[in-house]
Amino acid sequence: MIASVRGLVLSAVGSVVVIELGGFGLAVQVTPATALSLRVGTEARLSTTLIVREDSLTLFGFPSADELEVFELLVGVTGVGPKSALGVLAVLSPGQIAQAVSAEDDGAFRKVSGIGPKTAKLIVLSLAGKVFVTTAAAASARPAPTSASANVQAALIGLGWSEKVAAQAVDETLAESPEPDQVGVAALLRLVLARLGPAQQASERRS
């Protein structure tokens, strides 16, 4: 089991970062917000878990133990694979997930692409009593103020949306925010991904 990796960031594009470790470049699947937070040429440390399949070995990485713990809980839910679990964490922070589970709000999970009504209800039932709102988790939902729109647009384009669609989604999301200048990169990206959501099919991303 690879519990963590620390090394030089060789690339960070979309939802994949490559970290140099002992002369090798490890490809690590991360959320778009995590990829945005990493800078090529700087050192990074990620808590990781290795998902083993018959035809693949995939390493998933997270900047905090909270995210890793929630990821592992999510993949234990029937119908939720690693990519869907990562998608949940791209839209909701650990604190928001804990709050949704506590409030039995399965609607929060239906905002995630690939998560249907039945799976959303299963997530709430399966995670009940297993995730809790902690000070650290709550703080992670309130990033430091930053000018985030350009970074978020770049992330969306890297994930396959056209420049026009990315810019429009970011502008509309900021227009609905009471304090647009105070929205951080991670929070804004989660809001925009939730806006684009399951209704935005991959085949339409370049339209």
Long-range contacts (C-beta under 8 A, 24 or more apart in sequence): 1-49, 1-50, 2-48, 2-49, 2-50, 2-59, 3-47, 3-48, 3-49, 4-45, 4-46, 4-47, 4-48, 5-45, 5-46, 5-48, 5-59, 5-61, 6-43, 6-44, 6-45, 6-46, 7-43, 7-44, 8-41, 8-42, 8-43, 8-44, 9-38, 9-39, 9-40, 9-41, 9-42, 9-43, 9-44, 10-40, 11-40, 12-36, 12-38, 12-39, 12-40, 13-158, 14-155, 14-158, 14-159, 15-86, 15-90, 15-159, 17-44, 17-46, 17-61, 19-44, 19-46, 26-59, 27-59, 28-59, 28-60, 28-61, 29-58, 29-59, 29-60, 29-61, 29-82, 29-83, 29-86, 30-60, 30-61, 30-62, 30-86, 31-62, 31-86, 31-89, 31-90, 32-90, 32-155, 32-156, 32-158, 32-159, 32-189, 32-193, 33-90, 33-155, 33-185, 33-186, 33-189, 33-190, 34-61, 34-62, 34-63, 35-155, 35-158, 36-151, 36-152, 36-154, 36-155, 36-185, 36-186, 36-189, 37-63, 37-185, 37-186, 51-75, 51-82, 58-82, 60-86, 62-89, 64-94, 64-136, 64-140, 66-94, 66-134, 66-136, 66-137, 66-140, 67-94, 69-94, 69-131, 70-94, 70-97, 70-131, 73-126, 73-127, 73-130, 73-131, 74-123, 74-127, 76-126, 77-119, 77-122, 77-123, 77-126, 77-127, 78-119, 78-122, 78-126, 79-118, 79-119, 79-122, 80-115, 80-119, 80-122, 80-123, 83-114, 84-112, 84-114, 84-115, 84-119, 87-112, 87-113, 87-114, 87-115, 88-112, 88-115, 88-123, 90-189, 90-190, 90-193, 91-190, 91-193, 91-194, 92-190, 93-137, 93-140, 93-141, 93-186, 93-190, 94-131, 94-137, 94-140, 95-133, 95-134, 95-137, 95-138, 95-139, 95-140, 95-141, 96-141, 97-127, 97-131, 98-131, 98-132, 98-133, 98-134, 98-137, 99-133, 100-124, 101-127, 101-128, 101-130, 101-131, 102-133, 104-128, 110-198, 111-194, 111-197, 111-198, 112-194, 112-197, 112-198, 113-193, 113-196, 113-197, 113-198, 113-200, 114-198, 115-198, 140-186, 141-187, 142-184, 142-187, 143-184, 143-185, 143-186, 143-187, 144-184, 145-181, 145-182, 145-184, 146-184, 146-185, 147-181, 148-183, 148-184, 148-185, 148-187, 148-188, 148-189, 149-174, 149-188, 151-185, 152-185, 152-188, 152-189, 152-192, 155-189, 156-189, 156-192, 156-196, 159-205, 160-202, 160-205, 160-206, 161-196, 161-200, 161-205, 161-206, 162-205, 162-206, 162-207, 165-196, 165-200, 165-205, 165-207, 169-195, 169-196
